[in-house]
Amino acid sequence: MEDEMIEELRNFNSYVWLPTRVETQLQIKTEDFKQDRFGARSRLNLIRNTLSGLKVGKVVDLAGHSGYFSLELLDAGTVSESVVYDINDEVLRFGERLAMRMDLQDAIKFVKKDLRLDNIADLPDADLALCLNLIHHAGTLFDRDAVATLGWGKYATQYLSVLRTKYRYAIVGVGFKSRHPASWPVFKPLRPLYFCDIIAKSGWRLIYDANIYDLATFGEEEASGLRTRRSARIRLAQLMSAIVGHRASNAVYDRFRKPHASKLNKYHIFILS
């Protein structure tokens, strides 16, 4: 079974990670399986530290793949139960096997479900919504028509507004990549700041945000708000976008951006209450 699990892990994409306890049991080397390619450890530590001061029991984990974050939080006793939703049968079944290996099968469920704007109101109530790799894919992998009609900014506002009616806290990850989010005409350096406006419009209160590269490099305190403060850099980006438009600004930005820049630079995490 251990050899099968290791071989199966090799065939999955880089979003499927082993919880620390299983990684230790199988004697897996993190670097061999790209276990921390997207700053998973830094994000997990931030989430654990944040939740340690809050009363959080039940979690819904949206597009949670094999449930890495839920399993780690359950294993640490940070939360008491979780439901993981994804559309991929294989990663859900892999998550079930991980849960059994960790003797957590009674505390976690894995459910196949599309997470469209028109059906997320059907999700069960809980204390916390984890939404770490979902909303920036709207318009490309799902809800194409809705995003094309509304634009991604209005779409994201409506999506978060529905979550606000059901959950006390939300932890949202957003990938500000070349073509994600789709249908959102915003200069790339300004996207984290403008997403904060979406958060406010949807009724949430922002309690923490950080770029994942900054989080992994500088730590939680120094990374906090580093790319969303209205600094001279932000004001210059706003001026450039206002003068030449977002398309031309993005073209210049892409031309001079370092080609070897860390992938983590594209990801941001927002903690909401």
C-alpha positions in Angstrom: 0.0 0.0 0.0 2.9 2.4 0.8 4.5 1.8 -2.6 1.1 2.3 -4.3 0.6 5.6 -2.5 4.0 6.9 -3.5 3.6 5.9 -7.1 0.1 7.5 -7.2 1.6 10.7 -5.7 4.1 10.8 -8.6 1.3 10.8 -11.1 -0.7 13.6 -9.5 -0.2 17.3 -10.2 1.7 19.6 -7.9 -1.4 20.6 -5.9 -1.6 17.2 -4.2 0.6 17.1 -1.1 1.1 14.6 1.7 0.3 15.7 5.3 3.4 15.9 7.4 2.6 12.7 9.4 2.2 10.7 6.3 5.2 12.2 4.7 7.2 11.1 7.7 5.7 7.6 7.7 6.6 7.1 4.1 10.0 8.7 4.4 9.2 11.1 1.6 11.6 13.8 0.7 9.7 17.0 0.2 11.8 18.2 -2.7 11.4 14.9 -4.6 7.7 15.3 -5.0 7.4 19.1 -5.2 5.7 19.0 -1.9 6.1 22.7 -1.2 6.1 24.1 -4.8 3.3 26.6 -4.0 4.3 27.6 -0.5 2.0 25.1 1.1 4.0 25.0 4.3 4.1 28.7 4.7 0.3 29.0 4.0 -0.4 26.1 6.5 1.6 27.8 9.3 -0.2 31.1 8.7 -3.6 29.4 8.8 -2.8 27.4 11.9 -1.5 30.5 13.7 -4.6 32.5 12.7 -7.1 29.9 13.7 -5.3 29.2 17.1 -6.9 32.4 18.4 -10.4 31.8 17.0 -13.2 29.3 17.8 -13.4 27.3 14.7 -15.0 23.8 14.6 -16.4 22.9 11.2 -14.7 23.7 7.9 -15.7 23.5 4.3 -12.7 23.1 2.0 -13.6 24.3 -1.5 -11.6 22.8 -4.4 -9.6 21.2 -1.7 -8.1 18.4 -3.8 -7.0 15.6 -1.5 -7.6 17.7 1.6 -4.1 18.6 2.6 -4.9 21.7 4.6 -8.0 20.1 6.2 -6.1 17.0 7.2 -3.2 19.0 8.7 -5.6 21.2 10.7 -7.6 18.1 11.9 -4.4 16.3 12.9 -3.2 19.3 14.9 -6.6 19.6 16.6 -7.1 23.1 15.2 -10.5 22.2 13.8 -12.9 19.4 14.6 -14.4 18.4 11.2 -14.2 19.2 7.6 -15.9 18.6 4.3 -13.6 18.7 1.2 -15.2 19.5 -2.2 -13.6 19.0 -5.5 -14.6 17.8 -9.0 -11.7 15.3 -9.4 -12.6 11.8 -8.3 -9.0 10.6 -8.1 -7.8 13.2 -5.7 -10.9 12.8 -3.5 -10.3 9.0 -3.3 -6.6 9.7 -2.5 -7.7 12.0 0.3 -10.0 9.4 1.7 -7.0 7.0 1.9 -4.9 9.6 3.5 -7.6 10.2 6.1 -7.8 6.5 6.9 -4.1 6.2 7.2 -4.2 9.1 9.8 -7.3 7.7 11.5 -9.2 10.8 10.7 -11.9 9.2 8.5 -14.7 10.0 11.0 -13.8 13.7 11.0 -13.6 14.4 7.3 -15.7 13.8 4.2 -14.7 14.1 0.6 -17.5 15.1 -1.8 -17.5 15.6 -5.6 -19.2 18.9 -6.5 -19.0 21.7 -9.0 -18.6 24.9 -7.1 -20.5 27.3 -9.4 -21.9 30.7 -8.4 -25.4 29.3 -8.8 -25.0 26.4 -6.4 -22.7 27.4 -3.6 -25.6 28.6 -1.5 -26.4 24.9 -1.2 -23.2 24.2 0.8 -23.6 23.4 4.4 -23.1 26.0 7.1 -19.7 26.0 8.9 -17.4 28.2 10.9 -14.8 28.6 8.1 -14.6 28.4 4.4 -11.2 27.5 2.9 -11.1 28.6 -0.7 -7.4 28.5 -1.5 -7.3 27.5 -5.2 -10.6 28.2 -6.8 -11.9 31.7 -7.5 -9.2 32.8 -9.9 -10.1 29.9 -12.2 -13.7 31.2 -12.7 -14.1 32.2 -16.3 -11.6 29.6 -17.6 -12.3 26.3 -15.8 -15.9 26.9 -14.7 -18.6 29.6 -14.8 -17.3 30.9 -18.2 -20.7 32.4 -19.1 -21.2 34.1 -15.8 -17.7 35.7 -15.8 -18.1 36.8 -19.4 -21.4 38.5 -18.6 -20.5 40.0 -15.3 -16.7 40.5 -15.5 -14.6 38.8 -13.0 -14.6 41.6 -10.5 -18.4 41.6 -10.1 -18.5 37.8 -10.3 -16.0 37.5 -7.4 -18.0 40.1 -5.4 -21.1 38.0 -5.8 -19.3 34.7 -5.0 -17.8 36.1 -1.8 -21.1 37.7 -0.9 -22.8 34.2 -0.9 -20.0 32.8 1.3 -20.4 35.7 3.7 -24.0 34.6 4.4 -22.9 31.1 5.4 -19.5 31.4 7.2 -17.9 33.5 10.0 -14.5 33.3 8.5 -13.0 32.7 5.1 -9.4 32.1 3.9 -9.1 32.9 0.2 -6.2 32.2 -2.1 -6.0 34.0 -5.4 -3.6 33.4 -8.2 -2.9 36.7 -10.1 -1.4 35.0 -13.2 -1.0 35.9 -16.8 -4.5 34.9 -17.9 -6.1 34.6 -14.4 -8.4 36.0 -13.4 -10.1 36.2 -16.8 -12.2 39.2 -17.8 -10.6 41.5 -15.1 -9.0 44.6 -16.7 -6.6 45.5 -14.0 -2.9 46.3 -14.1 -1.2 43.2 -12.5 0.7 45.0 -9.7 -2.6 46.5 -8.6 -4.6 43.3 -8.5 -4.1 42.4 -4.8 -5.1 45.9 -3.8 -8.2 45.9 -6.0 -9.2 42.5 -4.7 -9.3 44.1 -1.2 -12.0 46.4 -2.6 -13.9 43.3 -3.8 -13.6 41.9 -0.3 -15.1 45.1 1.2 -17.9 45.2 -1.3 -18.9 41.6 -0.5 -19.4 42.4 3.2 -16.2 40.8 4.6 -13.6 42.4 6.8 -10.0 41.8 5.8 -7.9 40.8 8.8 -4.7 39.7 7.0 -3.2 39.5 3.5 0.2 38.6 2.1 1.8 37.5 -1.1 3.0 33.9 -0.8 6.5 34.7 -1.9 6.8 37.4 0.7 5.3 35.1 3.3 7.8 32.4 2.7 10.7 34.8 2.4 10.1 37.4 5.1 7.7 35.7 7.6 4.1 36.5 8.6 4.6 39.9 10.2 6.8 41.5 7.6 4.8 40.1 4.7 1.5 41.4 6.0 0.0 43.9 3.6 3.3 44.5 1.8 1.7 44.6 -1.6 -1.6 46.2 -0.7 -0.4 49.2 1.2 -0.9 52.4 -0.7 2.8 53.0 -1.1 4.7 55.0 -3.6 5.0 51.9 -5.8 1.2 51.4 -5.8 0.6 55.1 -6.6 3.1 54.9 -9.5 1.3 51.8 -10.8 -2.1 53.5 -10.5 -0.8 56.6 -12.4 0.7 54.4 -15.2 -2.5 52.5 -15.6 -4.6 55.7 -15.7 -2.4 57.2 -18.3 -1.8 54.3 -20.8 -4.4 51.8 -19.7 -4.2 48.3 -18.2 -3.3 46.5 -21.5 -0.3 48.7 -22.3 0.8 48.7 -18.6 0.6 44.9 -18.5 2.6 44.6 -21.7 5.4 46.8 -20.3 5.2 44.9 -17.0 5.5 41.5 -18.7 8.4 42.7 -20.8 10.6 43.8 -17.9 9.5 41.2 -15.3 12.3 38.8 -14.4 11.8 35.5 -16.3 13.1 33.5 -13.3 10.9 35.2 -10.8 9.4 32.8 -8.3 6.0 31.3 -9.1 5.0 32.2 -5.5 4.9 35.8 -6.6 1.7 35.2 -8.4 -0.2 33.9 -5.4 -1.8 35.9 -2.6 -3.7 34.9 0.6 -6.5 36.8 2.2 -8.0 36.1 5.7 -11.5 37.4 6.2 -14.0 37.7 9.0 
